[in-house]
Amino acid sequence: MSPVRSVLLDLDGTLIDSQPGIAASAFATLRALGHEPSETLDIARFIGPPLGDMLRALLQAHGDDRVDKAVLAYRQHYGESGLFGSEPYPGIGDALHAMRQAGLRIYLATSKREVFARRILEHLELAAYFDDIHGSVPGGELDHKPELLAHIVSVQTIDVAHSLMVGDRRHDIAGAHAVEMRGLGVLWGYGSRDELETAGADGLVTSSADLARTVLSMLTGGCPKGGRFGAVPE
């Protein structure tokens, strides 16, 4: 019997460009705490880590350590309007369809609150492609990718030798390797090639049009476990 093959997908910077909504909520949060963010502030470089880490970095510029208060303000704004400021990258719907047609199990693995991730995917009509949607939960125990991926592997009984984590930041690759899974880096998101290579990505993909092909290649022998950059379309 053929092994069950699974792909775990990050959300922000991998499936969707969420920068407009995240930026709007981050700016609103800073203003709610009495700060006026610079018009030149580049939010993109802060996207990817857990929310608390992102807001801590933004607050440091203002000498403010009220991270917990910032998280509450951010989630209120994001839940009301920010989450709708997202669009799928071109070709993502086709990629998800191709992976589904190939028989892969597809799971979302995001540091974003699970409830927000579900609403976004439903709003964008992408939720039906997923076997399940996983994200962070109240309490903080699944905020970081290693803990989140370990949880998904456990509850979904995933065979890590026949699975792949796909993401745009070093946190995705580190999380994959923490559970002995391969990590594929995408180059259209918020992380750089250098960041992903330094993190030890097992492959890179330059275009969303090549995502399904690269995932399928790596999961069917195109890049053996432990290989490095064997599935890089250039």
N, C-alpha and C positions, 0 to 999 in steps of 0.2 A: 504494500500500500504506500502511495506517495505521501511524504510528510506534509502536514498542514503548514502552509507558509503564510506569514503575517507581516504586514507593514504598519508601523506606527508613525504617525505624521504630526509634526508640530503645526501650529496654526498661524500665528503672526509671523510674517516674513517668509512663510513656506507655502501656505495655501492662499492667504489673503494679504493684501496691503492694508494694514490697519492703522497706518501712521496718522491719517487725518483725525480719526476718532480718538486715538490715544493722545495726540497732541492737544486736542480741544479739552479733554478731561484733565490732562496734566496742567495746562495753563489755568483752567478753572480752579484746580486744587491749590496751586500756588497763590492765586488771588484770594481764595477763601481763607488762607492762612496769613493774609496781609502782605504778600509780596507781589511785585510787578515783574513778570518774566521778561527777559530781553527778547526783542523781536528777532534776533539772530540766533536764538537758542535752537540747537539741532536735536530734536527729540529722537530721531532715528537711531542715534548711537546709544540711546538708553533702552531701546526696546529689546526684549528677549529675556533678561533675568526676571526673577520673581518681582511682583509689584513693589513690595517693601524695599527691595534693593534699588529699584529704579527711582522711587521717590526719595530715598535716603540720599542718593547721588544728586538729585535735583535740588534738594533742600540744603545740601552742604554749601552751595554757592551763596546762600543767604544766611549762613551761620545758624540754621534752624535744625533741631533734632526731633521735631514733633512728628515722627514717622507714623505712629499709630493714628493720630488725628488726620494726617494726610491720606492714609489708606482709606479711612471712612469717607472722607470728602470725595476722593477719587471714585470710589465704587458707587457712591450715590449719583454723581454726574454721569459716569460711564453707563450705569444701568438705565438711566433716564434717556440719554441721547447718544453718548459717545460710541456705544457698540454698533450703532447703525452707520458709522463712518468707516466702513470697510468694504472692499471690493475684492473678488477673487482675482488672482493673477490670470492673464490670458492663458487659456489652454488647461487650466486646473480641472475644470469639469470633465473635459475629455480624458485627462490622465486618470482621474478617479474612476471613470466609466471603464477604461481599458483595464485597470487593475482589478476591478470587480469582475469584469468579463473573463479575466484570466484565472479567477477562482481564489484570489488572495483574500484573507481576512484583513479588514482595514479598521484601524483604531486611531482615534485622535488622542494625542498626548501633549497637552498644553499646560503651561504654568498659569494661564489665565483661569479665573474662576470657572468651574465646570458649567454653572448655570448660565454664565455669559456666553461661553463657547457654544452651548446648545442653541441659544437664541440666535446667535450669529449664523450658524450653519443652517438653521431652519429658515431664517430670513433670506439667506442667499440660495436656498433650495439645494443645499449640498448634504444635508443630514442623512438622507436616505442611502448614501453610499457607504456609511459607516456601520460596522458591526456593533460598535459602542463608542461612547465619547467620554474621555477622562480628562479631568483638570484638577486644579487646586480646590480645596474644600475649607470651610470654616475650621479654625484651629491651627492651620499652618503645617500639618504633618506631610502634606503632599506638594508643598510650594516648590521644592527643588527637583530637578529632573531625575537624579538617581533614585530618590524615594518614590517618585511618581511612576517611573518605569518598573521598579521592583513590584509595586502594587499592581500594575497592569499585568505584568508577567504572571503574578500569582493568581489573581482573580480570573484571568482569561486562560489559564494553563497554556501559556505560549511556550513553544519550543524555541529558545533563543538562537540555537544553531541554524534555524531556518526562518529567521526573522530579521527585520531591518528597521532602524530608526532613521527618519528623514527630518532634517531641520536646517536652519540657516545660521545658527550660532554655536559657539563652542560648548555651551551648556547642553545642547542636544547630543553632541558627540560624546562628551564626558558622561552623560547619563547612560547612553547606550553601552559604553565600555564598562561602566560600573556594574552592569548586569550581564556582561559578557556577550553583548549583542553588537553587530556591526552598525556603523553610523555613516549615513550618506549626507553630504553637505550640499545645499543648493546655493547658487551664486546670484540669485535675483532678489534676495531678501536683505536683511539689515547687517549681516556679518560679511566679512571680507574673505577672499581666498586665503590670505595669510592667516587669519584667525582660525579658519577651519583646518588648514593644513597643519598648523601648530598644535591644534587639539588632537590631531591624529586621525582625521576622517579617513574612512576606508574607501571612499570614492567621492567624486564631486560631479555635479551636473550643472551645466551652464544655462540651459534653457528649459522652461516648463514643458515645452513641446517634447523634450527628451526624457521627462521624468518617468513615465510609465515604462518605457523601454529600458531605462537604466535600472530601475527597481527590479523588473522582471529578470534582467540579465544577472544582477547580483544574487537574486534568490534562486536562480536555476543553474548556478555554476559559473557565471561570468566573472565573479570576483570571489575567490575562496575566503573563508573566514580568516582574518588576520592579514589579508592582502591589503595593499595600499595603492589607491588610485588606479585600479585596473579597469574602471568603467567610466572614464572621463571622456565625454564627447567633446571634441574641440573643433 
